[in-house]
Amino acid sequence: MKSRFAVAACVLLLLLPMSLVAQDVWKDSSGKEITGFRAILMNHYNDSRKKVIDLATAMPEDKYTWRPMEGVRSVSEVYMHIAGSNYLLPSFIGHKPPEDIKRADEKNITEKAKVLEYVKKSFDYVKDVLLKVPESDFDKPADFFGSKTTYRGIMFNAVAHWHEHLGQSIAYARSNKVVPPWTAAEQAQEQKSDSKK
């Protein structure tokens, strides 16, 4: 668990200079502009959600059982782990997961379509929770696997967790000759620009 706090601290240190240079802005569903910590958090949420879902969609179904070696998570298990944590982490700030969510889902749900549905629902759930937490609660104490932190710390752990397993998913995809969709789009744009020269 100490490594999770180290990752969260690194994310904080990386984000702090950016927030000092430019004010992050995020627009909610009504178009209202939100700034500050919640804007930083939700911008990371949007980026992580899109990339995780795009990459999970790009992976061929026959690769969902692939794992780099015995004893580590398969492709489907990584995505299900991300989803499971989207339900688990809010429980540390008082939001219990729906009763139909089970820890065993990580190993039991392996079909691509079902994994994608589960992942999308989990990101919708965590977004709802992140938007419900009042700013006045951000520094409220929280217990995280026996370590003392705050609600803000739990939310930073969610960001760190998304990025940690997005990186793992990219490595899995590359090992299976799958180019992340956002990279493929950038490469196509570069080739298009180069051909105009």
C-alpha angles and dihedrals in degrees: 000000000000089000090058090055090048090052091047090049090051091050089050092050091049093048098044097071091047091053091050093052100043132012111243114229128195126181120217123217091277092053094252112149116236123192138184127036095343091054091051090047095048094045088056089045092053093046094046094044093050095046095045092049094042091050093045088051092049094052111094113244092239088062095056090092093046118116127177091234141345115289098032130094121279121229092267092045092054092053091044089049090055089049093046091052090050085063096038103048095058088057088071089063097045103274110119116205120250112278094244092063111099130184089229089064088084091069100027102053108067107141111109096231093049093045091051092049091049093047093049092049091048092053090048089051096049091045090055090051094046091052094047096056106099115230088238087067097051092097095038111127119259135180115230113189090321096317123111116240139134136257086261089054091053090051091050088051089056090054092047091048093051092051094043093056095037086060090048090049091051090053090049091049094048090048086058094046093254114140113212107254095237090053091047089052092050091048091049090050091049091050090049091050092046092051090056093057 
